[in-house]
């Protein structure tokens, strides 16, 4: 029987990921099997979870997924001793309009699974007010239960004492308090944390975080606060059709944003995946029947991608007879050109007419619901696809046939329709699920 716990906070940037990784590694060091999940659409954190636990982590998302899908995904924790779901943003932060099974808030997952919430509170610049915030979160929604609090970045023993007393006065347990500790800060860039596979020292960083948290947090008390959880393995898999039987998947530092549950679902449905590296000037496997370019950071490698002739010619030849699809960064690379942050224009593969620019950055962020106006690999005309868009590029030109009618979470139509030309298709959103 596993112990289930959700790790959340009042806001982003408080230390949820660091605490999740530290707890996971500390318990693993004690010989426990730890399974992590990520609540919400962040596609970077699951790789950090896997580095900490040695087990694959996946996203669970109440806006994009139904309860059966979420149940199937979390059933992988059946053989674990501890199951941790790391939240996104603040505990109750989601979109205004309900999706498939919720608004995308971490609280949806906590209530759905019956797991209590461990709050990470950063009391910088305050003292007793931190207790008021924690009490407000505890009482905001009846179906969400608070396990207790870990304080992060406390300024001094006196500061810690003030906050602890206030929390105890409102009946909230304090499991520990972490002083500021620069050695466990995770490096960031414009789309979030620098990816785990790009950090050679990630294992040492997680070990140091585990040591530090073990020193300052009562791990046994945290574990006792978790909910006993004994799910039955889900009978049904995910409602996902692979884009092909043999899939050539771009995979390197420029093409790395793909949801782990999608790859697992493709394989579970019988598809084979072969990877290639555009940055290493490799083209897709000629024996594959579809090529998929996920998102990532092509803007950081645009000059190299533009110069890699074997990759470009191999992809062009592939697209003459077989489908090629790109998501976000992959979509940009399928386009005609990409202008980087310094204003330098780089020619891309030209399979689509899309031109994008990072010279004038503008954030595009949010859930997307797309009704396909044309087919794309694995999905027919009229399919309703749910995904998430997060990038800073500006569209300079998008001249091809629109791929879909795309709405944001409020129902408003947006300009990022995706494109189709010949065998090439692309979208700015990352696919999470198809409506059943």
TIKEPA-736308 format. One record per residue: x, y, z of N, C-alpha, C in turn; residue in three letters. Coordinates in steps of 0.001 Angstrom, whole numbers, padded with zeros to 6 digits, always signed. Layout:
XYZXYZXYZALA ...
This chain:
+000842-001188+000000+000000+000000+000000+000879+001240+000000UNK +000608+002170-000925+001415+003379-001051+000878+004484-000157UNK +001742+005456+000118+001356+006668+000826+001348+007808-000178UNK +000185+008450-000380+000039+009473-001405+000045+010870-000824UNK +000737+011793-001505+000860+013159-001022+001009+014095-002220UNK +000362+015258-002113+000493+016302-003134+001361+017418-002565UNK +002326+017881-003343+003189+018978-002913+002798+020226-003688UNK +002346+021252-002970+001865+022460-003622+002326+023684-002842UNK +001820+024855-003251+002280+026120-002666+001256+027199-002985UNK +001398+028372-002393+000499+029475-002747+000773+030057-004131UNK +001973+029832-004691+002349+030462-005955+003513+029710-006577UNK +003872+030098-007794+005060+029559-008450+006316+030122-007798UNK +007434+029440-007990+008720+029949-007550+008998+029843-006069UNK +008209+029028-005360+008355+028927-003906+009279+027787-003498UNK +009465+026802-004381+010362+025686-004061+009715+024316-004138UNK +008592+024182-004851+007899+022883-004938+008781+021817-005556UNK +009421+022147-006691+010221+021141-007387+011403+020695-006539UNK +012095+021643-005930+013250+021285-005101+012839+020390-003938UNK +011734+020727-003264+011291+019895-002146+010851+018518-002630UNK +010151+018460-003755+009733+017162-004300+010929+016278-004583UNK +011925+016826-005261+013126+016047-005589+013863+015611-004335UNK +013950+016513-003362+014671+016190-002127+013973+015089-001342UNK +012663+015193-001193+011923+014157-000474+012022+012817-001195UNK +011850+012866-002517+011897+011622-003296+013250+010926-003137UNK +014345+011696-003241+015666+011089-003132+015941+010645-001695UNK +015517+011433-000703+015761+011062+000697+015060+009754+001041UNK +013810+009612+000604+013092+008362+000883+013662+007202+000070UNK +014085+007495-001156+014723+006437-001946+016009+005966-001258UNK +016765+006913-000685+017988+006546+000037+017698+005672+001249UNK +016474+005752+001760+016067+004897+002880+015541+003542+002417UNK +015575+003307+001107+015150+002022+000579+013707+001954+000135UNK +013016+003114+000081+011618+003129-000343+011522+003332-001853UNK +010513+002726-002467+010204+002974-003874+009315+004208-003959UNK +009759+005216-004701+009042+006478-004791+008603+006719-006231UNK +007331+007037-006398+006774+007349-007714+006314+008802-007712UNK +006736+009561-008711+006320+010964-008829+005403+011171-010027UNK +004580+012205-009923+003757+012695-011019+003866+014212-011042UNK +003516+014803-012161+003426+016253-012261+001993+016638-012577UNK +001375+017429-011698+000036+017942-011957+000148+019142-012879UNK -000574+019104-013984-000529+020208-014930+000335+019905-016135UNK +000491+020892-017024+001089+020629-018340+002587+020846-018447UNK +003299+021089-017349+004740+021311-017424+005440+020039-017892UNK +006172+020130-019009+006798+018932-019573+008264+018796-019199UNK +008793+019707-018343+010196+019635-017951+010382+018860-016655UNK +009504+019096-015678+009685+018509-014350+009719+016978-014314UNK +008934+016244-015134+008989+014783-015037+010381+014186-015210UNK +011232+014817-016024+012595+014296-016188+013405+014459-014898UNK +013164+015535-014153+013822+015702-012851+013320+014642-011872UNK +012011+014376-011900+011457+013335-011031+012142+011987-011300UNK +012290+011661-012585+012915+010381-012941+014356+010326-012448UNK +015065+011462-012523+016443+011501-012035+016505+011260-010533UNK +015496+011730-009808+015494+011580-008349+015063+010197-007893UNK +014153+009564-008636+013542+008320-008171+014000+007074-008913UNK +014509+007244-010135+014818+006082-010962+013597+005475-011612UNK +012447+006155-011526+011200+005690-012135+010639+006800-013019UNK +010068+006419-014161+009489+007398-015081+008325+008127-014422UNK +008253+009422-014650+007166+010262-014144+006348+010764-015328UNK +005067+010999-015108+004195+011511-016170+003331+012643-015629UNK +002720+013389-016559+001801+014466-016198+000397+013928-016008UNK -000327+014491-015048-001764+014265-014901-002419+015644-014916UNK -003473+015794-015704-003998+017129-015969-005520+017096-016025UNK -006169+017794-015086-007629+017716-014998-008331+018496-016088UNK -007666+019467-016719-008319+020190-017813-008325+019358-019088UNK -007247+018649-019353-007098+017926-020615-007479+016455-020539UNK -007490+015868-019344-007695+014423-019200-008956+014115-018412UNK -009611+013016-018784-010750+012569-017980-010258+011728-016806UNK -011163+011393-015913-010787+010663-014706-010214+009286-015018UNK -010738+008631-016060-010235+007301-016406-008775+007369-016854UNK -008431+008401-017619-007049+008569-018063-006133+008835-016880UNK -006564+009714-015981-005756+010015-014802-005583+008767-013942UNK -006664+008001-013770-006578+006760-012996-005592+005784-013619UNK -005614+005707-014948-004677+004814-015633-003241+005254-015400UNK -002999+006551-015508-001633+007042-015360-001106+006862-013945UNK -001932+007148-012936-001436+007033-011560-001353+005583-011098UNK -001956+004654-011851-001900+003249-011437-000482+002704-011451UNK +000436+003422-012116+001836+002971-012099+002444+003086-010708UNK +001761+003812-009812+002246+003918-008450+001795+002797-007545UNK +001103+001813-008094+000561+000722-007285+001646-000023-006506UNK +002814-000196-007095+003878-000962-006437+004859-000075-005674UNK +004552+001221-005549+005453+002130-004845+005120+002183-003356UNK +006081+002646-002567+005846+002885-001144+005323+004298-000900UNK +005820+005254-001701+005428+006650-001579+005113+007184-002973UNK +004013+007926-003086+003639+008536-004354+003492+010039-004131UNK +004242+010824-004905+004238+012276-004775+003744+012909-006057UNK +002749+013776-005942+002286+014554-007089+002717+015998-006884UNK +003624+016471-007730+004068+017861-007628+003089+018771-008365UNK +002629+019808-007694+001683+020731-008291+002342+021741-009208UNK +001489+022550-009855+001964+023660-010679+001312+024947-010183UNK +002013+026042-010319+001547+027358-009857+001063+027265-008407UNK -000007+028002-008070-000571+027897-006735-001576+026767-006656UNK -001918+026356-005454-002754+025174-005228-004061+025210-006000UNK -004731+026358-006033-006049+026444-006668-006011+027125-008026UNK -004823+027381-008554-004708+028093-009819-005012+027179-010995UNK -005986+027574-011791-006341+026878-013012-006942+027880-013967UNK -007697+027402-014932-008349+028306-015872-009771+028592-015406UNK -010398+029598-016016-011722+030032-015558-012823+029063-015964UNK -012633+028376-017094-013656+027482-017620-013235+026031-017440UNK -014091+025245-016866-013787+023844-016587-013513+023068-017877UNK -012529+022172-017803-012212+021315-018928-012855+019950-018772UNK -012089+018894-019061-012653+017541-019058-013069+017110-017661UNK -012181+017269-016683-012520+016850-015314-012175+017908-014279UNK -011815+019110-014723-011488+020179-013795-010913+021369-014525UNK -010312+022266-013783-009760+023495-014349-008251+023434-014575UNK -007647+022300-014300-006201+022180-014395-005488+022497-013105UNK -006241+022813-012053-005624+023160-010772-005092+021918-010059UNK -004022+022117-009302-003473+021028-008491-004516+020512-007504UNK -005361+021399-006992-006401+020999-006044-007330+019950-006629UNK -007567+019995-007938-008417+018985-008584-007833+017587-008389UNK -006524+017476-008602-005855+016179-008481-005853+015726-007030UNK -005606+016652-006090-005612+016298-004668-006973+015759-004255UNK -008040+016416-004672-009388+015964-004306-009749+014664-005011UNK -009400+014561-006279-009726+013378-007056-009073+012124-006481UNK -007812+012245-006057-007066+011091-005555-007211+010900-004047UNK -007733+011919-003360-007881+011825-001907-006580+011961-001154UNK -005578+012634-001763-004279+012803-001135-004205+014159-000444UNK -003682+014212+000769-003506+015511+001436-002403+016329+000780UNK -002423+017628+001062-001491+018568+000438-000424+018991+001440UNK +000828+018840+001041+001948+019401+001780+002273+020748+001153UNK +002084+021824+001913+002307+023173+001393+003750+023611+001599UNK +004336+024183+000571+005619+024855+000697+005314+026345+000816UNK +005726+026937+001915+005464+028352+002171+006793+029104+002239UNK +006922+030166+001459+008079+031052+001550+007647+032306+002310UNK +008060+032455+003573+007613+033587+004369+008513+034815+004246UNK +009276+034910+003171+010152+036073+002991+009324+037356+003027UNK +009781+038316+003822+009094+039592+003898+007833+039585+004721UNK +007582+038485+005475+006394+038406+006307+006673+037482+007483UNK +005728+037353+008367+005855+036429+009500+004496+035784+009741UNK +003684+036340+010656+002384+035748+010975+001445+035704+009765UNK +001635+036596+008828+000786+036593+007626+000905+035271+006872UNK +002055+034598+006956+002217+033296+006309+001201+032299+006850UNK +000875+032397+008132-000127+031502+008718-001517+031818+008188UNK -001802+033097+007976-003102+033480+007413-003263+032927+006001UNK -002176+032974+005231-002228+032425+003872-002452+030918+003910UNK -001708+030229+004748-001863+028777+004851-003260+028399+005324UNK -003794+029133+006297-005138+028837+006795-006185+029091+005717UNK -005982+030143+004925-006908+030405+003828-006905+029300+002792UNK -005728+028793+002467-005640+027673+001523-006275+026414+002100UNK -006090+026177+003384-006679+025002+004040-008201+025022+003963UNK -008800+026204+004121-010251+026315+004254-010965+026675+002956UNK -010238+026868+001883-010834+027393+000650-011771+026403-000031UNK -011437+025112+000013-012214+024101-000716-012357+022870+000158UNK -013592+022498+000417-013872+021457+001411-013238+020113+001070UNK -013148+019782-000203-012644+018461-000579-011142+018336-000592UNK -010435+019415-000288-008971+019401-000305-008463+019479+001126UNK -007663+018485+001510-007196+018372+002899-005725+018753+002999UNK -005382+019562+003991-004013+020008+004201-003302+019091+005184UNK -002116+018590+004779-001321+017754+005686-000500+018610+006635UNK +000091+019655+006121+000947+020516+006919+001805+021364+006009UNK +002829+021971+006608+003624+022980+005909+005106+022701+006080UNK +005882+022977+005035+007330+023122+005128+007649+024563+004769UNK +008362+025244+005640+008769+026625+005380+010061+026625+004575UNK +010148+027520+003620+011336+027602+002772+011898+029015+002807UNK +013226+029115+002837+013936+030393+002794+013652+031256+004027UNK +013636+030639+005200+013472+031428+006426+014738+032233+006671UNK +014562+033442+007225+015681+034371+007329+016558+034133+008552UNK +015958+033615+009647+016705+033465+010897+015907+032580+011838UNK +016526+032101+012917+015775+031331+013913+014597+032123+014499UNK +014776+033420+014721+013675+034229+015254+012515+034296+014254UNK +012865+034487+012989+011842+034511+011937+011075+033187+011898UNK +011813+032098+011934+011177+030775+011938+010238+030617+013126UNK +010671+031048+014302+009851+030902+015507+008542+031678+015390UNK +008589+032889+014853+007375+033686+014679+006375+032985+013767UNK +006873+032472+012655+005980+031821+011696+005452+030503+012256UNK +006311+029721+012883+005884+028446+013481+004774+028666+014514UNK +004962+029620+015398+003958+029870+016439+002611+030246+015820UNK +002640+031089+014797+001400+031508+014162+000693+030337+013487UNK +001458+029463+012830+000870+028293+012183+000283+027330+013199UNK +000990+027095+014289+000480+026202+015330-000780+026778+015975UNK -000857+028106+016074-002045+028744+016648-003300+028495+015808UNK -003131+028306+014496-004296+028033+013636-004409+026543+013323UNK -003658+025723+014052-003803+024269+013941-003160+023641+012728UNK -002105+024259+012201-001424+023722+011022-000047+023208+011428UNK +000226+021944+011111+001499+021322+011468+002632+021893+010627UNK +003770+022089+011259+004983+022528+010562+005976+021372+010605UNK +006307+020837+009438+007184+019674+009366+008658+020047+009320UNK +008942+021314+009041+010343+021717+008977+010473+023110+008409UNK +011679+023667+008522+011965+025004+008014+013338+024994+007364UNK +013405+025473+006140+014639+025440+005365+015246+026833+005281UNK +016464+027030+005787+017159+028301+005564+017519+028442+004079UNK +017883+029633+003681+018324+029829+002299+019581+028991+002048UNK +019645+028382+000864+020751+027470+000567+020970+027478-000939UNK +021892+028318-001402+022085+028524-002840+022526+027264-003564UNK +023148+026325-002852+023696+025133-003506+022616+024224-004097UNK +021348+024413-003712+020302+023554-004271+019363+024334-005176UNK +019797+025477-005695+018989+026237-006651+019113+025598-008025UNK +017970+025366-008671+017963+024775-010007+018071+025890-011043UNK +018990+025786-012014+019144+026829-013033+017927+026924-013938UNK +017643+028165-014404+016442+028416-015203+016804+029110-016506UNK +015866+029005-017466+015921+029812-018679+014497+030232-019027UNK +014267+030768-020223+013007+031453-020495+011771+030558-020531UNK +011911+029265-020714+010743+028376-020679+010679+027555-019401UNK +011477+027930-018392+011442+027200-017128+012825+026702-016742UNK +012855+025603-016023+014130+025043-015583+014954+024545-016770UNK +016266+024695-016653+017152+024037-017619+016939+022541-017476UNK +016750+021851-018602+016328+020455-018574+017318+019555-017843UNK +016775+018525-017230+017594+017626-016419+018723+016998-017233UNK +018430+016605-018488+019446+015931-019292+020575+016877-019709UNK +020374+018187-019557+021415+019151-019891+022315+019463-018699UNK +021998+018930-017529+022758+019237-016324+023566+018011-015884UNK +024852+018082-016143+025724+016942-015822+025768+016661-014329UNK +025561+017681-013513+025680+017528-012068+024327+017368-011385UNK +023271+017010-012128+021938+016976-011534+021854+015970-010391UNK +022545+014834-010512+022518+013838-009438+023095+014377-008145UNK +024212+015107-008254+024828+015690-007068+023944+016762-006456UNK +023301+017554-007310+022416+018607-006810+021246+018004-006035UNK +020652+016935-006581+019527+016289-005897+019992+015649-004593UNK +021170+015058-004601+021713+014475-003367+021902+015544-002290UNK +022409+016711-002679+022601+017792-001722+021252+018305-001204UNK +020266+018399-002098+018932+018814-001659+018356+017809-000669UNK +018550+016510-000922+018053+015477-000013+018740+015565+001345UNK +020055+015779+001317+020788+015903+002584+020290+017112+003381UNK +020116+018221+002692+019697+019459+003349+018286+019332+003923UNK +017374+018755+003147+015999+018592+003618+015927+017580+004755UNK +016700+016515+004681+016727+015535+005767+017178+016174+007080UNK +018076+017125+006984+018598+017814+008165+017555+018745+008796UNK +016649+019282+007976+015759+020335+008461+014269+019968+008479UNK +013903+018819+007939+012496+018421+007847+012313+017061+008509UNK +011211+016887+009217+010880+015615+009852+010254+014696+008806UNK +011097+013896+008174+010624+013038+007085+009606+012016+007556UNK +009781+011511+008766+008830+010521+009284+007450+011144+009487UNK +007411+012370+009997+006126+013036+010200+005449+013335+008871UNK +006222+013741+007884+005651+013977+006556+005039+012693+006012UNK +005769+011590+006146+005282+010315+005636+004016+009870+006366UNK +003959+010108+007666+002751+009747+008418+001543+010577+007990UNK +001782+011773+007489+000670+012646+007088+000063+012253+005746UNK +000770+011427+004982+000284+011021+003667-000893+010069+003799UNK -001689+009996+002745-002872+009132+002749-002502+007723+002308UNK -002989+006721+003038-002833+005336+002577-003614+005184+001278UNK -002964+004609+000295-003556+004579-001050-003254+003237-001695UNK -004284+002527-002077-004118+001204-002670-005010+001076-003897UNK -004605+001693-005006-005454+001649-006209-005395+000289-006881UNK -006431-000016-007609-006411-001181-008476-005804-000769-009814UNK -004982-001611-010411-004450-001265-011727-005582-000959-012704UNK -005455+000145-013435-006516+000567-014355-006653-000436-015490UNK -007892-000761-015794-008139-001760-016828-007928-001197-018233UNK -008250+000078-018421-008184+000671-019751-006948+001547-019905UNK -006392+001520-021121-005250+002366-021405-005682+003755-021830UNK -004754+004484-022416-005051+005835-022864-005730+005799-024222UNK -006566+006803-024459-007255+006925-025737-006348+007671-026715UNK -005303+006998-027167-004314+007626-028030-004044+006722-029222UNK -004138+007303-030430-003781+006587-031639-002391+007030-032065UNK -001440+006125-032218-000101+006540-032636-000149+007185-034017UNK +000775+008107-034287+000790+008735-035611+001240+007802-036722UNK +001815+006651-036357+002246+005681-037344+002730+004426-036643UNK +003043+003403-037432+003545+002158-036871+005014+002301-036472UNK +005779+002979-037317+007192+003220-037010+007424+004725-037060UNK +007778+005302-035929+007849+006748-035773+009299+007184-035632UNK +009736+008095-036496+011051+008716-036366+010873+009977-035521UNK +011482+009992-034337+011288+011073-033370+012571+011875-033208UNK +012514+013185-033501+013666+014053-033251+013864+014168-031745UNK +015112+013977-031304+015358+013946-029859+016778+014420-029567UNK +016900+015638-029067+018174+016175-028599+017880+017452-027825UNK +018888+018273-027553+018694+019460-026727+017769+020485-027370UNK +017610+020439-028695+016710+021370-029386+015305+020814-029552UNK +015135+019505-029384+013842+018852-029618+013581+017861-028480UNK +013031+018360-027392+012928+017506-026205+011596+017618-025477UNK +010720+018528-025902+009461+018722-025183+008382+017809-025753UNK +008262+016646-025180+007184+015738-025556+006716+015059-024282UNK +005418+014947-024113+004881+014379-022882+005209+012886-022784UNK +005781+012445-021672+006147+011023-021538+004963+010080-021733UNK +003758+010498-021287+002618+009583-021421+002248+009361-022882UNK +002549+010344-023758+002261+010154-025170+003171+009084-025772UNK +004442+009147-025459+005375+008137-025976+005012+006754-025453UNK +004651+006676-024180+004256+005386-023605+003007+004852-024286UNK +002050+005744-024566+000811+005315-025212+001069+004830-026635UNK +001964+005509-027349+002293+005058-028700+002892+003647-028652UNK +003830+003464-027736+004457+002134-027635+003449+001081-027201UNK +002566+001430-026252+001564+000473-025775+000612+000060-026886UNK +000412+000950-027871-000470+000634-028995+000257-000120-030100UNK +001526-000440-029879+002270-001251-030829+003225-000498-031728UNK +003345+000820-031560+004241+001591-032416+005698+001418-031975UNK +006593+001545-032936+008033+001540-032665+008551+002956-032844UNK +009443+003383-031968+009986+004742-032028+011495+004668-032218UNK +011977+005318-033260+013417+005447-033476+013763+006933-033385UNK +014811+007261-032652+015163+008656-032442+016330+009071-033346UNK +016361+010360-033661+017471+010926-034419+017728+012335-033911UNK +018931+012850-034157+019337+014156-033642+019591+015137-034775UNK +018688+016100-034967+018963+017145-035953+020235+017924-035624UNK +020536+018135-034333+021743+018873-033966+023007+018121-034346UNK +022919+016791-034416+024048+015978-034866+024027+015775-036374UNK +023164+016541-037043+023013+016495-038505+022524+015137-038998UNK +021617+014541-038226+021000+013269-038621+019614+013517-039194UNK +019247+012720-040179+017903+012757-040728+017067+011646-040141UNK +015752+011662-040408+014878+010601-039900+015173+009259-040542UNK +014886+008209-039808+015063+006838-040299+014260+006666-041589UNK +014902+006343-042705+014174+006184-043971+013127+005077-043945UNK +013251+004127-042993+012271+003037-042934+011037+003404-042122UNK +011040+004566-041464+009879+004994-040678+008748+005414-041597UNK +007519+005389-041070+006391+005826-041889+005820+007174-041453UNK +006394+007776-040400+006014+009128-039995+007176+009731-039218UNK +007317+011056-039321+008369+011754-038576+007715+012793-037672UNK +008194+012864-036429+007602+013768-035426+008719+014634-034836UNK +008561+015953-034955+009514+016897-034381+008856+017591-033193UNK +009231+017239-031966+008618+017874-030798+009179+019269-030571UNK +008651+019941-029564+009150+021255-029206+010473+021162-028477UNK +010975+022326-028114+012249+022391-027422+012815+023788-027515UNK +014096+023878-027863+014773+025174-027919+015472+025386-029261UNK +014760+025316-030376+015437+025550-031658+015997+026965-031772UNK +015402+027922-031035+015886+029303-031091+017300+029440-030536UNK +017702+028516-029654+019062+028549-029115+020068+027873-030039UNK +019575+027162-031042+020445+026381-031925+020118+026646-033398UNK +019511+027796-033689+018985+028037-035035+020088+028023-036094UNK +021251+028625-035797+022328+028647-036769+022821+027258-037108UNK +022922+026429-036099+023400+025051-036305+022380+024246-037098UNK +021094+024408-036777+020048+023686-037514+020053+024112-038973UNK +020187+025430-039205+020193+025934-040579+021371+025396-041382UNK +022504+025156-040715+023715+024706-041408+023771+023196-041608UNK +022912+022439-040934+022983+020975-040983+022278+020449-042224UNK +023051+020321-043288+022484+019986-044601+021926+018566-044657UNK +022586+017627-043992+022088+016239-044036+020737+016118-043361UNK +020590+016791-042225+019281+016795-041565+018221+017387-042473UNK +018489+018537-043050+017488+019230-043861+017136+018434-045114UNK +018128+017892-045789+017845+017125-047003+017147+015820-046673UNK +017542+015185-045564+016889+013937-045176+015433+014145-044811UNK +015137+015245-044105+013750+015539-043741+012934+015895-044967UNK +013521+016667-045886+012811+017042-047111+012474+015815-047939UNK +013426+014912-048083+013182+013687-048847+012096+012838-048189UNK +012134+012760-046859+011134+011991-046125+009740+012558-046393UNK +009622+013888-046354+008315+014542-046477+007727+014469-047883UNK +008521+014044-048844+007975+013902-050199+006943+012788-050279UNK +007076+011783-049400+006178+010624-049498+005461+010270-048201UNK +005908+010850-047072+005351+010445-045782+005106+011663-044891UNK +004185+011523-043925+003846+012669-043083+004960+013065-042117UNK +005084+014380-041934+006005+014972-040961+005190+015967-040140UNK +005274+015856-038807+004531+016774-037947+005478+017434-036951UNK +005257+018728-036708+006061+019456-035734+005196+020137-034695UNK +005635+020089-033437+004947+020766-032342+005810+021937-031859UNK +005234+023129-031815+005886+024313-031263+007268+024516-031900UNK +008358+024237-031189+009679+024394-031778+009861+023567-033034UNK +009302+022367-033041+009359+021542-034243+008606+022163-035396UNK +007483+022794-035093+006698+023520-036093+007523+024664-036681UNK +008238+025387-035828+009074+026494-036294+010163+026007-037244UNK +010749+024852-036936+011813+024307-037775+011263+023808-039108UNK +010014+023369-039138+009394+022995-040411+009110+024215-041281UNK +009145+025399-040687+008825+026623-041402+009952+027111-042297UNK +009729+028315-042867+010681+028885-043820+011867+029539-043133UNK +011611+030200-041987+012700+030913-041342+012388+031175-039880UNK +013465+031323-039097+013371+031649-037678+014379+032769-037395UNK +013891+033863-036854+014766+034962-036464+015056+034847-034974UNK +016343+034814-034623+016700+034584-033226+016628+035877-032411UNK +016958+035790-031129+016809+036923-030221+017721+038087-030591UNK +018792+037819-031353+019702+038878-031781+019278+039506-033104UNK +018142+039055-033642+017658+039605-034905+018235+038955-036141UNK +018960+037863-035989+019549+037151-037126+018526+036167-037684UNK +018283+036243-038990+017302+035368-039647+018001+034105-040148UNK +017464+032947-039767+018023+031656-040163+017001+030904-041007UNK +017435+030409-042144+016541+029588-042964+016327+028245-042293UNK +015049+027833-042232+014719+026526-041692+014450+025559-042849UNK +013692+024505-042627+013578+023456-043639+012653+023830-044789UNK +011728+024774-044577+010869+025231-045659+009765+024275-046062UNK +009488+023276-045255+008379+022379-045579+007032+023076-045377UNK +007022+024106-044556+005866+024976-044376+006324+026416-044571UNK +005378+027316-044760+005722+028715-044997+005870+029539-043732UNK +005677+028938-042574+005718+029661-041303+007048+030394-041116UNK +006952+031662-040704+008129+032410-040280+007889+032927-038872UNK +008871+032747-037987+008734+033169-036595+009935+034010-036191UNK +009744+034808-035129+010809+035682-034664+010828+035746-033147UNK +012050+035724-032610+012274+035927-031181+012876+037308-030912UNK +013025+038111-031968+013619+039430-031798+012743+040320-030922UNK +011433+040173-031068+010484+040851-030184+009672+039777-029484UNK +010128+039395-028299+009520+038261-027602+008151+038633-027060UNK +007233+037678-027201+005911+037827-026617+005459+036450-026141UNK +005104+036359-024865+004762+035060-024300+003388+034600-024769UNK +003323+033364-025195+002061+032695-025527+001946+031506-024578UNK +000945+031504-023724+000851+030502-022669-000595+030129-022419UNK -000883+028832-022394-002216+028406-021990-002668+027128-022658UNK -003781+026607-022141-004386+025418-022727-004975+025745-024096UNK -005043+024714-024943-005604+024866-026282-006534+023690-026588UNK -007662+024002-027221-008587+022992-027729-008688+023200-029235UNK -008249+022215-029992-008186+022331-031443-009158+021368-032111UNK -009955+021886-033030-010818+021053-033879-010144+020966-035241UNK -009684+019785-035615-008899+019645-036828-009741+019905-038072UNK -009272+020829-038918-009914+021107-040209-009286+020264-041311UNK -008164+019642-041004-007457+018745-041917-006817+017655-041063UNK -006555+016500-041652-005956+015432-040840-004510+015732-040494UNK -004054+015177-039366-002640+015168-039013-002307+013764-038543UNK -001061+013403-038482-000716+012016-038141-001383+011529-036861UNK -002163+010462-036994-002841+009849-035865-004219+010396-035579UNK -004640+011450-036286-005909+012104-035955-006621+012553-037227UNK -007937+012330-037276-008728+012595-038466-009354+013986-038423UNK -009910+014400-039549-010624+015676-039619-011759+015674-038596UNK -011902+016744-037862-012947+016858-036856-012533+016425-035473UNK -011373+015768-035341-010912+015355-034010-010702+016585-033133UNK -011028+016438-031849-010844+017525-030883-009649+017183-030000UNK -008590+017958-030163-007338+017695-029478-007117+018727-028375UNK -006666+018255-027238-006353+019145-026122-004854+019184-025923UNK -004346+020396-025735-002920+020549-025567-002585+021814-024806UNK -001312+022154-024818-000831+023321-024079+000222+024028-024909UNK +000145+025353-024931+001067+026177-025709+001897+027050-024771UNK +003212+027069-024989+004090+027914-024185+005323+028239-025009UNK +005401+029466-025501+006575+029898-026257+006607+031420-026290UNK +007735+031957-026759+007933+033397-026809+008091+033908-028236UNK +007825+033089-029219+008016+033506-030609+006814+034297-031112UNK +007071+035148-032085+006032+035926-032750+005882+035416-034174UNK +004656+035264-034629+004417+034841-036008+004661+036022-036942UNK +005582+035845-037890+005807+036841-038936+004932+036525-040139UNK +004807+035231-040455+003946+034780-041562+003484+033364-041262UNK +002240+033071-041617+001653+031733-041463+000734+031509-042667UNK +001340+031356-043874+000573+031446-045118-000146+030179-045569UNK +000162+029041-044957-000375+027784-045463-001803+027542-044995UNK -002399+026468-045485-003756+026088-045084-003807+025852-043580UNK -004736+026502-042880-004831+026272-041429-005125+024806-041127UNK -004466+024295-040108-004675+022902-039719-005928+022733-038879UNK -006243+023730-038065-007336+023568-037102-007934+024917-036739UNK -009121+024844-036163-009680+025991-035458-009294+025798-033994UNK -008550+026752-033459-007963+026585-032129-008550+027616-031176UNK -009001+027134-030014-009550+027993-028969-008657+027915-027729UNK -008641+029013-026971-007992+028945-025671-008978+028412-024639UNK -008585+028395-023380-009426+027781-022349-010704+028565-022071UNK -010771+029828-022503-012000+030609-022326-012964+030425-023480UNK -012523+029730-024545-013351+029556-025728-013060+030550-026827UNK -012127+031471-026606-011777+032462-027622-010934+031827-028717UNK -011230+032186-029973-010441+031708-031107-009102+032435-031112UNK -008017+031694-031356-006689+032295-031390-006085+032165-032784UNK -005045+032943-033035-004448+033020-034371-003522+031854-034679UNK -003052+031164-033641-002095+030067-033853-002839+028811-034292UNK -003225+028775-035558-004080+027714-036092-003320+026452-036459UNK -001994+026538-036529-001244+025448-037122-001345+025529-038639UNK -000584+024681-039320-000515+024742-040779-000434+023352-041389UNK -000803+023303-042668-000658+022065-043431-000225+022413-044851UNK +000761+021692-045346+001184+021809-046742+001751+020467-047160UNK +001143+019848-048161+001607+018536-048594+001512+017533-047459UNK +002625+016862-047187+002655+015880-046098+003077+016493-044763UNK +003329+017791-044737+003818+018435-043514+002687+019131-042764UNK +002660+018944-041447+001708+019628-040580+002451+020142-039348UNK +001870+021152-038694+002487+021659-037482+001495+022407-036623UNK +001760+022425-035324+000930+023148-034360+001834+023855-033357UNK +001330+024932-032769+002065+025572-031684+001796+024889-030351UNK +000713+024132-030242+000435+023477-028967+001056+022088-028925UNK +001356+021651-027705+001859+020292-027461+000666+019409-027110UNK +000493+018342-027826-000661+017451-027660-000600+016726-026311UNK -001721+016785-025573-001841+016054-024309-002831+014900-024435UNK -003981+015142-025061-005013+014110-025149-006017+014463-026236UNK -006741+013462-026694-007858+013668-027610-009154+013417-026857UNK -010152+014263-027068-011451+014041-026438-012003+012695-026880UNK -012543+011961-025912-013089+010647-026223-014409+010792-026960UNK 
